[in-house]
Amino acid sequence: MPYEVNKLFSWDTEYSADSAEFCPIETYHNYLAVGTYQLADKQNEGANDSLSEAETDLPKERLGRLYLKHLSTGEKKLVLIQQIEMEAILDMKWCQHRLGGDPVLAVANASGLLKLFKLVPSNQDFHQLVFWCQHEIEDDNTLALSLDWSSGKDSSENPFLTVSDSKGKINILQLKSDELIAVQRFHAHDFEAWITAFDYWNPNIVYTGGDDCKFRKFDVRCDPATALLTSRVHNAGVTSIHCSPFTEHLLASGSYDENVNIWDTRKMSSPQTTVSTDGGVWRLKWEPHGKNLLLAACMYNGFHVIESSEDAGIVASFMEHKSIAYGADWYNGNIDENYVVASASFYDHLLCLWEFTPG
């Protein structure tokens, strides 16, 4: 039986919104980072397109804003704390634990940069983001498309990051002494590498997905990384992968083919379960406290929550966005024992906060 869904808050992000990330660290749960991507003609600012942009005659400028919002749990609304102008943002993720005592947000952008920001106390009542360090993956019109931290399960003061790019390559970096060090860069896909993700139970393993419809698994202890698996089970570009930090061997993948596949990583010949979402799957997020729930941003068919047990299926849907559903994340705390979700969509530049009541 579907859960009851209730919208709490909505906000116009002005630029097209594609990512929303709640801080996973206790005492900072109420901070939400929101990323935007605005494609503008350099001679006619204001035009935009989707992340897989169309070719036009005019040169393009990719603009972005990083918003920091704070959730007022009493009023159930998001308050704007900070706005940072930067290159267009394609993906963001918080490190799952503090680094040097502070929460850290990683941002992948359209200039091929991976940027790190610390969340630190300000003169006001709230914390703010301050730039820490960055790494340029390549200087030849390369977009950084997605990223993941290696520390989803076990903390480290020198975690690795994996970054996928528009040249079909995967970049492995390590954070050391306030600097991002390039470990290796290897070819993984014939077209855009839309997604990359660590196996949190074995960070030597990196999963990737690309516009060539391949879902791949690499051992990054080798240089170049060794491909351990190449699957074509998805019938279109592979756009999202997320490893469960709570259940070993549990992995989810999504694709433009409108399917979410649930995998046992010990048996990768075929997925355990497939759930159709009737919309291309751009982002997948496991529920942050170990429940068998998976949040999916489904592009042209809204946002859905999938129950991933044996009788897998959609148990909650939020359909109030009128454009491409790209950004989605779970609130790590709770409000009145309900699940709370932030979601972001593109052309309507809309951020929403919604909740659903567990059955």
C-alpha beads as a LAMMPS data file, in Angstrom:
LAMMPS data file: protein, C-alpha beads

359 atoms
358 bonds

1 atom types
1 bond types

-500.0 500.0 xlo xhi
-500.0 500.0 ylo yhi
-500.0 500.0 zlo zhi

Masses

1 110.0

Atoms # bond

1 1 1 0.000 0.000 0.000
2 1 1 1.512 3.392 -0.981
3 1 1 2.594 5.729 1.793
4 1 1 0.877 9.067 2.282
5 1 1 2.966 11.933 0.806
6 1 1 2.778 15.568 1.927
7 1 1 4.576 18.611 0.466
8 1 1 6.138 20.834 3.132
9 1 1 7.945 23.591 1.232
10 1 1 8.945 24.779 -2.250
11 1 1 11.420 27.404 -3.469
12 1 1 12.455 28.886 -6.822
13 1 1 16.209 28.282 -7.339
14 1 1 16.293 30.739 -10.318
15 1 1 18.959 28.704 -12.105
16 1 1 18.033 25.144 -13.139
17 1 1 18.412 22.807 -10.145
18 1 1 20.044 19.403 -10.489
19 1 1 21.314 18.339 -7.061
20 1 1 20.235 18.499 -3.425
21 1 1 22.391 17.034 -0.650
22 1 1 21.639 16.975 3.081
23 1 1 24.676 16.867 5.354
24 1 1 24.921 13.316 6.755
25 1 1 26.891 14.284 9.887
26 1 1 25.125 14.412 13.236
27 1 1 24.508 17.957 14.539
28 1 1 24.711 19.223 10.930
29 1 1 21.758 17.257 9.522
30 1 1 19.705 20.387 8.903
31 1 1 22.140 21.834 6.339
32 1 1 21.158 21.266 2.705
33 1 1 23.398 22.059 -0.269
34 1 1 21.628 22.744 -3.576
35 1 1 23.451 22.796 -6.917
36 1 1 22.359 24.420 -10.187
37 1 1 23.330 24.298 -13.849
38 1 1 22.350 27.094 -16.230
39 1 1 23.382 26.833 -19.881
40 1 1 23.369 30.323 -21.401
41 1 1 24.274 31.696 -24.811
42 1 1 27.239 33.999 -24.242
43 1 1 25.450 36.542 -26.433
44 1 1 22.031 35.829 -24.944
45 1 1 22.162 34.822 -21.301
46 1 1 19.102 33.108 -19.942
47 1 1 18.704 30.193 -22.354
48 1 1 19.132 26.772 -20.802
49 1 1 19.146 23.137 -21.731
50 1 1 19.263 19.758 -20.047
51 1 1 22.450 18.185 -18.746
52 1 1 22.848 16.320 -22.054
53 1 1 22.805 19.601 -23.924
54 1 1 21.848 20.188 -27.554
55 1 1 24.298 21.659 -30.058
56 1 1 23.683 25.242 -31.152
57 1 1 25.633 27.764 -33.203
58 1 1 26.267 30.130 -30.289
59 1 1 29.065 29.463 -27.789
60 1 1 27.740 28.434 -24.402
61 1 1 28.514 29.594 -20.906
62 1 1 27.730 27.141 -18.130
63 1 1 26.703 29.082 -15.051
64 1 1 26.085 27.696 -11.595
65 1 1 25.093 28.586 -8.068
66 1 1 25.674 26.695 -4.881
67 1 1 23.012 27.374 -2.275
68 1 1 23.297 26.471 1.394
69 1 1 19.938 26.131 3.131
70 1 1 19.002 25.288 6.702
71 1 1 15.983 23.230 7.638
72 1 1 13.779 24.757 10.325
73 1 1 12.194 21.609 11.697
74 1 1 9.578 23.527 13.687
75 1 1 8.251 25.416 10.663
76 1 1 9.174 22.639 8.211
77 1 1 10.779 25.040 5.769
78 1 1 14.239 25.710 4.314
79 1 1 15.963 29.021 5.050
80 1 1 18.623 30.396 2.681
81 1 1 21.954 30.827 4.477
82 1 1 24.448 31.328 1.646
83 1 1 24.732 31.678 -2.139
84 1 1 27.998 31.088 -4.038
85 1 1 28.399 31.863 -7.740
86 1 1 30.548 29.344 -9.613
87 1 1 30.743 27.143 -12.687
88 1 1 27.711 24.953 -13.452
89 1 1 27.368 22.117 -10.935
90 1 1 26.692 18.562 -12.081
91 1 1 27.052 16.630 -8.833
92 1 1 27.759 17.190 -5.137
93 1 1 28.287 14.901 -2.165
94 1 1 29.191 15.470 1.467
95 1 1 31.929 13.361 2.970
96 1 1 30.153 10.933 5.281
97 1 1 32.261 12.005 8.294
98 1 1 34.187 15.092 9.429
99 1 1 37.592 15.859 7.965
100 1 1 39.895 17.795 10.251
101 1 1 36.913 18.394 12.506
102 1 1 34.652 19.909 9.835
103 1 1 31.959 18.626 7.448
104 1 1 33.216 18.760 3.834
105 1 1 31.220 19.078 0.612
106 1 1 32.676 17.963 -2.744
107 1 1 31.383 19.634 -5.927
108 1 1 31.926 18.429 -9.520
109 1 1 31.476 21.148 -12.123
110 1 1 31.336 21.912 -15.830
111 1 1 34.907 23.272 -15.910
112 1 1 36.315 19.862 -15.032
113 1 1 37.007 20.853 -11.443
114 1 1 36.449 18.937 -8.243
115 1 1 36.088 21.525 -5.473
116 1 1 35.999 20.929 -1.732
117 1 1 34.244 23.238 0.727
118 1 1 34.331 23.109 4.525
119 1 1 31.267 23.903 6.615
120 1 1 32.561 26.193 9.370
121 1 1 31.117 28.532 12.024
122 1 1 30.364 32.069 10.868
123 1 1 29.656 35.315 12.685
124 1 1 25.968 34.562 12.362
125 1 1 23.895 31.880 14.027
126 1 1 24.594 29.414 11.217
127 1 1 27.616 27.746 9.682
128 1 1 28.770 28.648 6.148
129 1 1 30.726 26.989 3.356
130 1 1 34.298 28.131 2.685
131 1 1 36.440 26.985 -0.216
132 1 1 39.168 24.519 0.805
133 1 1 40.953 23.068 -2.240
134 1 1 40.360 21.855 -5.801
135 1 1 41.692 19.610 -8.562
136 1 1 41.353 20.067 -12.326
137 1 1 40.860 16.688 -13.988
138 1 1 41.687 17.957 -17.482
139 1 1 41.923 21.354 -19.124
140 1 1 40.393 20.422 -22.491
141 1 1 36.655 21.217 -22.271
142 1 1 35.993 18.298 -19.959
143 1 1 32.977 18.246 -17.645
144 1 1 33.190 16.532 -14.259
145 1 1 29.912 14.607 -14.205
146 1 1 29.663 12.678 -10.938
147 1 1 31.630 11.892 -7.796
148 1 1 31.713 9.640 -4.765
149 1 1 33.717 9.370 -1.547
150 1 1 35.363 6.087 -0.543
151 1 1 34.350 6.578 3.097
152 1 1 30.688 5.576 2.931
153 1 1 31.213 2.905 5.584
154 1 1 34.622 3.438 7.211
155 1 1 36.050 6.859 8.032
156 1 1 39.481 8.057 6.928
157 1 1 41.384 11.331 7.221
158 1 1 42.804 10.657 3.746
159 1 1 39.790 9.387 1.800
160 1 1 39.734 8.695 -1.919
161 1 1 37.299 10.250 -4.361
162 1 1 36.206 8.958 -7.728
163 1 1 35.121 11.444 -10.403
164 1 1 33.619 10.561 -13.788
165 1 1 33.850 12.881 -16.779
166 1 1 32.471 13.714 -20.202
167 1 1 35.423 12.022 -21.958
168 1 1 34.316 8.653 -20.584
169 1 1 37.146 8.556 -18.063
170 1 1 37.299 7.891 -14.334
171 1 1 39.574 9.908 -12.083
172 1 1 40.762 8.539 -8.737
173 1 1 41.963 11.210 -6.307
174 1 1 43.133 11.143 -2.700
175 1 1 42.862 13.932 -0.151
176 1 1 46.198 14.427 1.617
177 1 1 47.440 17.363 3.669
178 1 1 44.885 19.860 2.374
179 1 1 45.492 18.800 -1.244
180 1 1 43.726 16.594 -3.791
181 1 1 46.291 14.235 -5.332
182 1 1 45.628 12.486 -8.665
183 1 1 46.124 8.737 -8.228
184 1 1 45.072 7.613 -11.692
185 1 1 42.828 8.392 -14.647
186 1 1 41.566 5.603 -16.888
187 1 1 39.217 5.081 -19.812
188 1 1 35.963 3.397 -18.777
189 1 1 33.322 4.323 -21.394
190 1 1 33.118 5.214 -25.074
191 1 1 30.916 8.242 -24.381
192 1 1 30.064 10.242 -21.238
193 1 1 30.743 8.406 -17.976
194 1 1 27.558 9.565 -16.260
195 1 1 28.183 7.911 -12.915
196 1 1 30.906 6.473 -10.702
197 1 1 30.561 4.980 -7.213
198 1 1 32.698 3.137 -4.690
199 1 1 31.896 -0.213 -3.171
200 1 1 31.848 1.073 0.416
201 1 1 32.644 -2.410 1.742
202 1 1 35.733 -2.638 -0.476
203 1 1 36.854 0.800 -1.716
204 1 1 39.338 -0.852 -4.076
205 1 1 36.277 -1.512 -6.233
206 1 1 34.690 1.266 -8.292
207 1 1 31.493 0.908 -10.317
208 1 1 30.837 3.052 -13.381
209 1 1 28.036 3.701 -15.861
210 1 1 28.126 5.436 -19.215
211 1 1 26.199 6.649 -22.217
212 1 1 27.489 3.548 -24.049
213 1 1 24.916 1.561 -21.991
214 1 1 27.659 -0.273 -20.091
215 1 1 27.615 -0.933 -16.359
216 1 1 31.182 -1.729 -15.295
217 1 1 33.214 -2.780 -12.259
218 1 1 36.910 -1.911 -11.821
219 1 1 39.702 -2.815 -9.413
220 1 1 41.596 0.461 -8.928
221 1 1 44.596 -1.135 -7.222
222 1 1 45.897 -1.697 -10.735
223 1 1 47.082 1.174 -12.953
224 1 1 45.271 1.388 -15.245
225 1 1 42.342 -0.082 -13.351
226 1 1 41.333 -3.623 -14.254
227 1 1 37.808 -4.202 -15.554
228 1 1 36.239 -7.057 -13.577
229 1 1 32.767 -6.774 -15.105
230 1 1 31.118 -5.245 -18.152
231 1 1 27.337 -5.631 -18.148
232 1 1 24.845 -4.569 -20.803
233 1 1 21.766 -5.444 -18.784
234 1 1 20.591 -1.826 -19.083
235 1 1 19.191 -0.958 -22.520
236 1 1 20.254 2.703 -22.433
237 1 1 22.820 4.943 -20.759
238 1 1 23.641 4.004 -17.164
239 1 1 23.182 7.131 -15.046
240 1 1 23.114 6.202 -11.351
241 1 1 24.799 3.706 -9.011
242 1 1 24.719 3.585 -5.210
243 1 1 26.189 0.992 -2.840
244 1 1 24.393 0.366 0.444
245 1 1 26.592 1.292 3.429
246 1 1 24.428 -0.915 5.679
247 1 1 23.960 -4.174 3.776
248 1 1 27.028 -5.809 2.284
249 1 1 26.777 -6.841 -1.384
250 1 1 23.689 -4.650 -1.954
251 1 1 23.944 -2.284 -4.924
252 1 1 21.445 -0.304 -7.016
253 1 1 21.829 0.937 -10.583
254 1 1 19.581 3.100 -12.752
255 1 1 19.405 4.048 -16.389
256 1 1 17.706 6.077 -19.095
257 1 1 15.920 2.762 -19.817
258 1 1 13.570 3.634 -16.879
259 1 1 14.619 0.642 -14.786
260 1 1 16.173 0.372 -11.334
261 1 1 18.182 -2.796 -10.857
262 1 1 18.954 -4.189 -7.391
263 1 1 22.136 -6.282 -7.365
264 1 1 23.861 -8.818 -5.152
265 1 1 27.484 -7.996 -5.964
266 1 1 28.450 -11.655 -5.501
267 1 1 26.193 -12.629 -8.432
268 1 1 26.537 -9.990 -11.118
269 1 1 25.327 -12.037 -14.092
270 1 1 21.865 -10.540 -13.605
271 1 1 20.119 -8.285 -11.087
272 1 1 18.174 -9.722 -8.172
273 1 1 15.225 -7.447 -8.865
274 1 1 14.195 -4.878 -11.471
275 1 1 11.683 -2.101 -10.805
276 1 1 10.255 0.016 -13.631
277 1 1 9.888 3.719 -12.842
278 1 1 8.386 4.921 -16.172
279 1 1 11.058 7.616 -16.254
280 1 1 14.793 7.674 -16.880
281 1 1 16.590 7.231 -13.551
282 1 1 19.091 10.006 -12.848
283 1 1 19.828 9.576 -9.128
284 1 1 19.508 6.809 -6.546
285 1 1 19.958 7.108 -2.776
286 1 1 19.631 4.409 -0.134
287 1 1 17.741 5.455 3.008
288 1 1 20.435 6.718 5.436
289 1 1 19.498 4.601 8.460
290 1 1 19.541 1.138 6.893
291 1 1 15.894 0.726 5.884
292 1 1 15.193 -1.171 2.649
293 1 1 14.101 2.003 0.889
294 1 1 15.651 3.546 -2.200
295 1 1 14.981 7.115 -3.361
296 1 1 14.915 7.619 -7.137
297 1 1 14.871 10.808 -9.220
298 1 1 13.184 9.700 -12.426
299 1 1 13.664 12.597 -14.854
300 1 1 10.346 12.906 -16.727
301 1 1 8.322 10.955 -14.155
302 1 1 8.956 12.623 -10.813
303 1 1 10.450 11.168 -7.644
304 1 1 9.753 7.736 -6.217
305 1 1 10.600 5.673 -3.146
306 1 1 11.218 2.011 -3.859
307 1 1 10.887 -0.789 -1.330
308 1 1 13.824 -3.064 -2.179
309 1 1 12.791 -6.252 -0.386
310 1 1 11.598 -9.406 -2.163
311 1 1 8.327 -7.764 -3.193
312 1 1 10.151 -4.735 -4.577
313 1 1 8.041 -1.882 -5.855
314 1 1 7.222 1.811 -5.565
315 1 1 5.708 2.753 -2.189
316 1 1 5.690 6.569 -2.403
317 1 1 5.726 9.123 -5.231
318 1 1 6.102 12.898 -5.392
319 1 1 4.855 14.329 -8.685
320 1 1 4.624 18.090 -8.079
321 1 1 7.737 18.984 -10.070
322 1 1 6.872 20.017 -13.641
323 1 1 10.299 19.436 -15.175
324 1 1 13.239 17.011 -15.237
325 1 1 13.702 15.348 -11.840
326 1 1 17.452 15.358 -11.165
327 1 1 18.322 16.062 -7.511
328 1 1 17.110 14.110 -4.482
329 1 1 18.238 13.260 -0.977
330 1 1 16.953 12.002 2.363
331 1 1 16.971 14.184 5.470
332 1 1 19.137 12.300 7.973
333 1 1 17.128 13.344 11.019
334 1 1 13.405 12.968 11.398
335 1 1 10.370 15.186 11.776
336 1 1 7.450 13.639 13.662
337 1 1 8.915 10.200 12.837
338 1 1 8.259 10.757 9.120
339 1 1 10.699 10.344 6.251
340 1 1 11.657 13.740 4.813
341 1 1 13.082 14.272 1.311
342 1 1 14.466 17.230 -0.635
343 1 1 14.044 17.164 -4.408
344 1 1 15.186 19.447 -7.230
345 1 1 14.105 19.816 -10.854
346 1 1 15.534 21.506 -13.900
347 1 1 13.548 23.780 -16.246
348 1 1 11.101 24.843 -13.530
349 1 1 14.120 25.526 -11.229
350 1 1 12.259 24.163 -8.250
351 1 1 13.402 22.847 -4.871
352 1 1 10.835 20.986 -2.795
353 1 1 10.730 19.475 0.672
354 1 1 8.278 16.653 1.246
355 1 1 7.550 13.887 3.700
356 1 1 5.850 10.537 3.754
357 1 1 4.471 8.521 6.596
358 1 1 5.845 4.987 7.012
359 1 1 3.305 2.229 6.746

Bonds

1 1 1 2
2 1 2 3
3 1 3 4
4 1 4 5
5 1 5 6
6 1 6 7
7 1 7 8
8 1 8 9
9 1 9 10
10 1 10 11
11 1 11 12
12 1 12 13
13 1 13 14
14 1 14 15
15 1 15 16
16 1 16 17
17 1 17 18
18 1 18 19
19 1 19 20
20 1 20 21
21 1 21 22
22 1 22 23
23 1 23 24
24 1 24 25
25 1 25 26
26 1 26 27
27 1 27 28
28 1 28 29
29 1 29 30
30 1 30 31
31 1 31 32
32 1 32 33
33 1 33 34
34 1 34 35
35 1 35 36
36 1 36 37
37 1 37 38
38 1 38 39
39 1 39 40
40 1 40 41
41 1 41 42
42 1 42 43
43 1 43 44
44 1 44 45
45 1 45 46
46 1 46 47
47 1 47 48
48 1 48 49
49 1 49 50
50 1 50 51
51 1 51 52
52 1 52 53
53 1 53 54
54 1 54 55
55 1 55 56
56 1 56 57
57 1 57 58
58 1 58 59
59 1 59 60
60 1 60 61
61 1 61 62
62 1 62 63
63 1 63 64
64 1 64 65
65 1 65 66
66 1 66 67
67 1 67 68
68 1 68 69
69 1 69 70
70 1 70 71
71 1 71 72
72 1 72 73
73 1 73 74
74 1 74 75
75 1 75 76
76 1 76 77
77 1 77 78
78 1 78 79
79 1 79 80
80 1 80 81
81 1 81 82
82 1 82 83
83 1 83 84
84 1 84 85
85 1 85 86
86 1 86 87
87 1 87 88
88 1 88 89
89 1 89 90
90 1 90 91
91 1 91 92
92 1 92 93
93 1 93 94
94 1 94 95
95 1 95 96
96 1 96 97
97 1 97 98
98 1 98 99
99 1 99 100
100 1 100 101
101 1 101 102
102 1 102 103
103 1 103 104
104 1 104 105
105 1 105 106
106 1 106 107
107 1 107 108
108 1 108 109
109 1 109 110
110 1 110 111
111 1 111 112
112 1 112 113
113 1 113 114
114 1 114 115
115 1 115 116
116 1 116 117
117 1 117 118
118 1 118 119
119 1 119 120
120 1 120 121
121 1 121 122
122 1 122 123
123 1 123 124
124 1 124 125
125 1 125 126
126 1 126 127
127 1 127 128
128 1 128 129
129 1 129 130
130 1 130 131
131 1 131 132
132 1 132 133
133 1 133 134
134 1 134 135
135 1 135 136
136 1 136 137
137 1 137 138
138 1 138 139
139 1 139 140
140 1 140 141
141 1 141 142
142 1 142 143
143 1 143 144
144 1 144 145
145 1 145 146
146 1 146 147
147 1 147 148
148 1 148 149
149 1 149 150
150 1 150 151
151 1 151 152
152 1 152 153
153 1 153 154
154 1 154 155
155 1 155 156
156 1 156 157
157 1 157 158
158 1 158 159
159 1 159 160
160 1 160 161
161 1 161 162
162 1 162 163
163 1 163 164
164 1 164 165
165 1 165 166
166 1 166 167
167 1 167 168
168 1 168 169
169 1 169 170
170 1 170 171
171 1 171 172
172 1 172 173
173 1 173 174
174 1 174 175
175 1 175 176
176 1 176 177
177 1 177 178
178 1 178 179
179 1 179 180
180 1 180 181
181 1 181 182
182 1 182 183
183 1 183 184
184 1 184 185
185 1 185 186
186 1 186 187
187 1 187 188
188 1 188 189
189 1 189 190
190 1 190 191
191 1 191 192
192 1 192 193
193 1 193 194
194 1 194 195
195 1 195 196
196 1 196 197
197 1 197 198
198 1 198 199
199 1 199 200
200 1 200 201
201 1 201 202
202 1 202 203
203 1 203 204
204 1 204 205
205 1 205 206
206 1 206 207
207 1 207 208
208 1 208 209
209 1 209 210
210 1 210 211
211 1 211 212
212 1 212 213
213 1 213 214
214 1 214 215
215 1 215 216
216 1 216 217
217 1 217 218
218 1 218 219
219 1 219 220
220 1 220 221
221 1 221 222
222 1 222 223
223 1 223 224
224 1 224 225
225 1 225 226
226 1 226 227
227 1 227 228
228 1 228 229
229 1 229 230
230 1 230 231
231 1 231 232
232 1 232 233
233 1 233 234
234 1 234 235
235 1 235 236
236 1 236 237
237 1 237 238
238 1 238 239
239 1 239 240
240 1 240 241
241 1 241 242
242 1 242 243
243 1 243 244
244 1 244 245
245 1 245 246
246 1 246 247
247 1 247 248
248 1 248 249
249 1 249 250
250 1 250 251
251 1 251 252
252 1 252 253
253 1 253 254
254 1 254 255
255 1 255 256
256 1 256 257
257 1 257 258
258 1 258 259
259 1 259 260
260 1 260 261
261 1 261 262
262 1 262 263
263 1 263 264
264 1 264 265
265 1 265 266
266 1 266 267
267 1 267 268
268 1 268 269
269 1 269 270
270 1 270 271
271 1 271 272
272 1 272 273
273 1 273 274
274 1 274 275
275 1 275 276
276 1 276 277
277 1 277 278
278 1 278 279
279 1 279 280
280 1 280 281
281 1 281 282
282 1 282 283
283 1 283 284
284 1 284 285
285 1 285 286
286 1 286 287
287 1 287 288
288 1 288 289
289 1 289 290
290 1 290 291
291 1 291 292
292 1 292 293
293 1 293 294
294 1 294 295
295 1 295 296
296 1 296 297
297 1 297 298
298 1 298 299
299 1 299 300
300 1 300 301
301 1 301 302
302 1 302 303
303 1 303 304
304 1 304 305
305 1 305 306
306 1 306 307
307 1 307 308
308 1 308 309
309 1 309 310
310 1 310 311
311 1 311 312
312 1 312 313
313 1 313 314
314 1 314 315
315 1 315 316
316 1 316 317
317 1 317 318
318 1 318 319
319 1 319 320
320 1 320 321
321 1 321 322
322 1 322 323
323 1 323 324
324 1 324 325
325 1 325 326
326 1 326 327
327 1 327 328
328 1 328 329
329 1 329 330
330 1 330 331
331 1 331 332
332 1 332 333
333 1 333 334
334 1 334 335
335 1 335 336
336 1 336 337
337 1 337 338
338 1 338 339
339 1 339 340
340 1 340 341
341 1 341 342
342 1 342 343
343 1 343 344
344 1 344 345
345 1 345 346
346 1 346 347
347 1 347 348
348 1 348 349
349 1 349 350
350 1 350 351
351 1 351 352
352 1 352 353
353 1 353 354
354 1 354 355
355 1 355 356
356 1 356 357
357 1 357 358
358 1 358 359
